[in-house]
Amino acid sequence: MKNRLKVLRAERDWSQQDLGEHLGISRQSVNAIEKGRYDPSLPLAFRIAELFDMAIEEIFEKEQG
């Protein structure tokens, strides 16, 4: 799944570690989500959206295929 997580994180000058701490997940998990190797669970996607004060659809989009 494509996402804007890296851009949103960079806009706040947060490291992957910083974002992971805000979300209660590891830096490695943040990296995997940013690279599209791991799709977050729905509860985690809601936490991410809430953290950035955005709708889930504004952060994540289904890849064409």
MARLUMBA-399899 format. One record per residue (C-alpha): x, y, z. Coordinates in steps of 0.02 Angstrom, whole numbers, plus 50000, padded with zeros to 5 digits. Example, Ala and Ser with C-alpha at 12.3 -4.5 7.8 and 13.67 -1.06 7.14 Angstrom:
BEGIN
506154977550390 506844994750357 
***
This chain:
BEGIN
500005000050000 500685016949953 500755030150088 501355047750130 502065043050299 503875047650259 503375064850195 502245068350343 503595062750464 504895073650378 503735088850385 503785087250575 505665084050577 505375067150661 506515052250643 505785035050616 506185031850799 505205047450850 503685042050751 503805024450820 503805031250997 502255041850961 501365026350894 502045013251014 502905003350876 504725000050830 505785010350711 505904994750603 504014994050589 503955012450537 505275008850405 504314993850338 502685003750327 503545018350239 504325006550110 502664997650081 503334980950144 502074980450286 500274986550291 499754992950462 498294985250552 496694995350549 496905001050731 498685006750693 498115015650534 496825024950640 498185029850767 499295036250626 497855046350552 497425053550722 499235058150757 499345068050595 497545074550610 497095067450440 495905054750367 496645037450335 496305039850149 497405055450149 498895045150210 498635028050130 498075023549956 497775007049872 499065002749740 498424999849565 498664982249505 
***
